[in-house]
Amino acid sequence: MTPNPQNAYLQASVQTASPERLLVMLVDRLVRDVEQAIAALEQGLTESSHGHFLHAQDVVSALQSSLKPELWEGAHAMSSIYSWLSAQLVRANIDRDLAVARHCLDLSRQVADTWRTAALEVAKQSA
């Protein structure tokens, strides 16, 4: 069986990425998952939206588990944001609530923007 070139590329990208880049990749995926969940909800594709919401919840869980309170004093506050976002993703999924889903998208975009900015700062300091 021939390996999928896209999967091979993604795997290589993840394996060679810096921790900062991995974090940005995760938050970008979170935004994409929520966008896709909303699009599916708007089209009445509840099974598809459910899958995207579940994946978004998995991404939030991965982000939350990667926090290191012993290294960063803001980790507890960020954990609270992740907990809130996770609960709202569950609510949007169960209730099929577009307003809650859009709130999740706004918050996900803010989180992604924040982590992208932080990653750029780390890259500048490393250069």
N, C-alpha and C positions, 0 to 999 in steps of 0.2 A: 504494500500500500504506500503510495506516494504521500509524504508529509505535506500538509497545507502550508504554503509559503508565508501566508499572513500569520498563522499561528507560530511558525518558527521565528519570524521577525519579532512578534510580540514577546515571545519567551526570551529571546536574546536581549531585547530592550529592557525587560524587567531584571534579568540576571546581571546586566552591566550598569544599571542605573545607580546613581548615588542615593543615599537615604532621602535627601531633599527632593530629588526627581521622582522617586517612588511615591512620596507623599503627594506631590502635585499630580501624578498620574492617578492616584486614588481619588483625590477630590474632583478631578476632571471627570472620572468615571461616575462618581456620585451624581454630579450635575446631569450628565448624560442619561443616567438611569431614571432620574426624576423627570427629566424632559420627556423621555420615552413613555414613562408611566402616564403622564398627563396626556400626551398625544393619544395613547391607547384608550384612556378613559373618555376623552372627547369623541372618539370614534365608536364607543360602546364595546370595545374589545377588553372585557373585564379580565379574562384569563391572561392576556398579554400584560395588561397593567399590573396585575397581581405579581407576575414574574419579575417585572422591573422594580416594583416596590420591594419585593423580597431581596433582590440583589442590592438595592440601595441600602436596605437595613444591614445586610452583610458588610457592605463597605463601611458604613458608620461604625459597626462593631469592630472592624479591623482598625479603623482610625482611632477609636477609643482605646483599644488594647495596646496601641503603639505609644500612647502617652507615657512619659516617664516623669512622674511627680518629683522624684529625687533629683532630676536634672533641670527642671523648669518649674518655676513657681506658678505659672499660668495654667499648668496641666489640670488642676482641679476645676478651674472655671471652664476650660475647654471641655472637660469631661461632662460637665453639667449641660453645656450646649449640645454635645453629642447625645446625651440621654434624652433631652427634650426633642431633638430632631428625630431620634429613633421612635419615640412614642408618637410623634405626629405622623411619621411615615406609616406606622401601624394603623393609626386612626384613619388616615386618608385611604389606605388600602381596604380596611374593613367597611368603612362607610361609603366608599367610592365618592369621596368628597373632593371636588375640584378646588374649592377655596382653600382647604387645608393642604392639598397637594401643591398648590401655587405658593403658599406660605413656605412649604418645605423647599421648593425650588429657590425662592428668594434667599432663604437662610443658607442653603447649600452653595449658592453662588457667592454669598458673602464669605463663607468659610473658605471656599476655593480661592477667592481673591486674596484673602488674608494669608493663606499658606503660600500662594505664588509669590506674594511680596516678600514674605519671610525667606523663601528659597532664593530669591534674587539677592537679598541682602547677604545671605550666607555665601553665595557664589562670589559676590563682590569682595567679601572679606578673605576668601580663599585665594583670590587672584593676585 
